[in-house]
Amino acid sequence: MVDPESSDWVPNPKRVRSGEDLDIVIGFLGFWALVLFVATAFREVTGGPALVPALILLFVVLAIWAMMRLRRSLPPRTTRRIT
């Protein structure tokens, strides 16, 4: 068994980063979902055409939902990250 405190111990980077990559994508999509929600709400209130931003918002929300389902299906992280 390798001591995790030793300097030559390297975890499997794929296993450590698997959930982190999806977290980054979810955060990115969440930011754009918020921006699109504000833009769609503004267009609805001012009477402008809001169909295109609303459809893009729908696509982004569905992508977030899919990423969150995928994130839940990943195995839990069993190694710690070396900083």
C-alpha positions in Angstrom: 0.0 0.0 0.0 1.4 3.4 -1.0 1.3 6.1 1.7 -0.7 9.1 0.4 1.5 11.4 2.4 4.6 10.4 0.5 5.8 12.8 -2.2 5.8 10.2 -5.0 2.2 9.2 -4.6 0.1 10.3 -7.7 -3.6 9.6 -7.8 -5.4 8.6 -11.0 -6.1 12.0 -12.5 -9.1 10.8 -14.5 -10.8 9.5 -11.3 -10.0 12.7 -9.4 -11.1 15.1 -12.2 -14.2 13.2 -13.5 -16.7 15.1 -11.4 -14.8 18.4 -11.4 -15.0 18.7 -15.2 -18.8 18.3 -15.1 -19.1 20.8 -12.2 -17.3 23.3 -14.4 -19.6 22.7 -17.3 -22.7 22.9 -15.1 -21.5 26.2 -13.6 -20.8 27.6 -17.1 -24.3 26.6 -18.3 -25.8 27.9 -15.1 -24.3 31.3 -15.7 -25.7 31.5 -19.3 -29.0 30.3 -18.1 -29.2 33.2 -15.7 -28.2 35.7 -18.4 -30.8 34.2 -20.8 -33.5 34.3 -18.2 -32.9 38.0 -17.5 -32.8 38.7 -21.3 -36.0 36.8 -21.9 -37.8 38.4 -19.0 -36.7 41.8 -20.1 -38.0 41.2 -23.7 -41.3 39.9 -22.3 -41.8 42.9 -20.1 -40.9 45.4 -22.8 -42.9 43.7 -25.4 -40.1 42.6 -27.6 -39.8 39.3 -29.4 -38.7 36.7 -26.8 -39.1 33.4 -28.6 -35.4 32.9 -29.6 -34.0 33.7 -26.2 -36.7 31.5 -24.6 -35.8 28.6 -26.8 -32.1 28.9 -26.2 -32.9 29.1 -22.5 -34.9 25.9 -22.7 -32.0 24.2 -24.5 -29.5 25.4 -21.8 -31.8 24.3 -18.9 -32.2 20.8 -20.5 -28.4 20.6 -20.9 -28.0 21.5 -17.2 -30.5 18.8 -16.3 -28.7 16.2 -18.4 -25.3 17.2 -16.9 -26.6 16.9 -13.4 -28.0 13.5 -14.1 -24.7 12.4 -15.6 -22.9 13.9 -12.5 -25.1 11.9 -10.2 -24.3 8.7 -12.0 -20.5 9.0 -11.5 -18.8 7.1 -8.8 -18.0 9.0 -5.7 -14.4 10.4 -5.5 -12.3 8.1 -3.3 -8.9 9.9 -3.6 -8.0 13.3 -2.4 -6.5 16.0 -4.6 -2.9 16.9 -4.2 -2.3 20.7 -4.1 
